[in-house]
Amino acid sequence: MSIVHKAFKAATWFALFRVVSQTFSWVATIIIARILVPEDYGLMEMATILTGYVVLFSELGLGAAIIQREDIQDEELSSLFWFVVFWGFVWGLSCIILAYPTVAIFNEVRIFRVTQAASLLYILGSLLIVPRNILTRELRYKTIGFIDTVAVIISCTLMIVIAKCGGGVWTLIGGLIIRDFIRAIIVFPVISWRPTFHFNFVEIRPFLKFGLNIAAGRTLYYMYTKSDRFFGGRILGSAILGYYSFALQLSSIPTDKLVSFINSVSFPVFSRYQKKNDKFNKFFLRLVKMIAFITFPIYIGGFFIADELIPLILGSKWMSIIVPFKFLCLAQLIISITTVNAVVINAKGLPHWNLYVNMINVLLMPASFYIAAKHGLNYLVIPWLTIQPLVRIGQTWITLRLLAISISDYFKSLMHPLFAVVTMLFVLSLSKFIYFQTLNPHFTNLVPYLVLTIIMGIISYAGYVMIFNRSFITALINITKIEV
C-alpha cells in the first residue's frame, strides 16, 4: 500500500471524527457567544498574549522533527519525552510570573488569575507532544480523531455550563484546560509506546537542530500574527478587541480546522516523498487545488451573506464584527492556499526558508497593526488585506523555485476553483437581486433568503465542477492511488 493511500485511508476516519467534533464545537461556539459579551473575548486575548507564545516555543519544533525523521528509536523518543516534559514544567511556572507584566501592559487587573491559570496548558501540552506526534508519524489518524472528538465534546459541554453559571472569561480558558486534560488522560492508554526511564541529551541534538529552526519560525509567526491583538488591546481596549478577535476567530475557522487538518495529514506524506521530486511536486499541486476548491466557496460565501447571517445567528450585540469579518474572509482566500508552502518546505528539510519569510513579516506587520489600531476596529484588517498577501505571494514564488515548479503549472491548479467561485458569486448576486426586489422587497424575513442562498451556492458551485472539471472528483479519488 502506498504511503498516500495509507495516509488518506486513515484520514477518512479522522475526517469523520473531525466533522462530528467541529459541528459540536461550532454549535457550542455560537451558544457561548450569545451568552458571553465581547469584552470576555478581549480579556482572553489579553491574558494569553504573552503566555500563548510559551506554549508555542515550549514545543521547540520537536513534534515536526519526530514526524520528519526517516528512522527513530524508542530510546530517542524517551529522551525527547522527558526533555519536553521538563521544559514544559519550566515554561509553565514562568507563566505565573508573566501574569505581572501582562497586567502592566494592558492595565487590566482582571486578567491576572486567568494568565496564571494558563500555565496548566503548557504542563498538559508537554505530556502530549511525543505521544501525539508518534500517532501522526504512524498515520493513526483514526485514534487521533477519536481522542480529539471526546475531548471537544466534553470540554464544549462544560464550557456551556460554565458560561451559563456566569463564568465569563473563565469559560474560554477553562475550556482549553479541560480539553487538553482529557487528551492527556486518553492518549497513553491507546498508544503502544511508553516512555522508559532513559535520557541522553546527545540523542536529542539532531531533533533540536531541525526543531529549533521551526521553533524560531513559529516564534516570528506568533509575533506578527498576535501583534494585531497586542496593539488592539493596548489602544482600543478589551471590548473592541473582543469584537476583532471573535471576527478573526470566525473567519479563520476553515483555515484553522479544515486546511490544518489537510496539512497535518499531508506532512508525513511529503516527508516520505522528500527525495522523490516528481511525486512530491505532483502531490503538492493536487493539494493546492484541493484546498482552493474547499475554501474558496466558504470564504466568498461568508463574505456574501455576513450582513444577514451574523445578526441572525449571534444576535445584535455582535453587529460590529460584520465589516472586519467580511474583509478577513477575503484575506483568508490567499492565506488558506499558501499555508501548505511552509509544510512542504519543512518536509524538504529546509525550515530556514520559512524563518526568512517570517522575519519579513515581523518587520512589516506589527508596525502596520500599530498604525491601523489608532484608527479603530475596521482598520485592523487592512494589513491582512495588503501586506500579508504580498508576503505570501513572495513565499509562494520561493516555494515554487525550491520545488522547480513553473508559475504557469501552479496557476493551472487554481484556474477551475477560481472560475467555479466566480460562477457561484454571479448566481448568488442574481438570486439576491430577484429575492429582495421581487419576492421580499421589505426584508421582512431573512431565514428563507439565507437557506435559498446556501442552496443556490452549493448547486452553482457543484454544477460548475461537474460540468467543467469532473476530473477533479476523479483526482480526489485517485489521490490515494499514487504509488511510492
Secondary structure as UniProt FT lines:
FT   HELIX           3..35
FT   HELIX           38..47
FT   TURN            48..50
FT   HELIX           51..57
FT   TURN            58..61
FT   HELIX           62..68
FT   HELIX           74..106
FT   HELIX           109..111
FT   HELIX           112..117
FT   HELIX           119..137
FT   TURN            138..139
FT   HELIX           141..164
FT   TURN            165..166
FT   HELIX           169..190
FT   HELIX           201..236
FT   HELIX           238..251
FT   HELIX           254..259
FT   HELIX           260..272
FT   TURN            273..275
FT   HELIX           277..314
FT   HELIX           316..321
FT   HELIX           322..347
FT   TURN            348..349
FT   HELIX           351..373
FT   TURN            374..375
FT   HELIX           377..381
FT   HELIX           382..385
FT   HELIX           387..403
FT   HELIX           407..434
FT   HELIX           435..439
FT   TURN            441..442
FT   HELIX           446..468
FT   HELIX           470..478
FT   HELIX           479..481
//
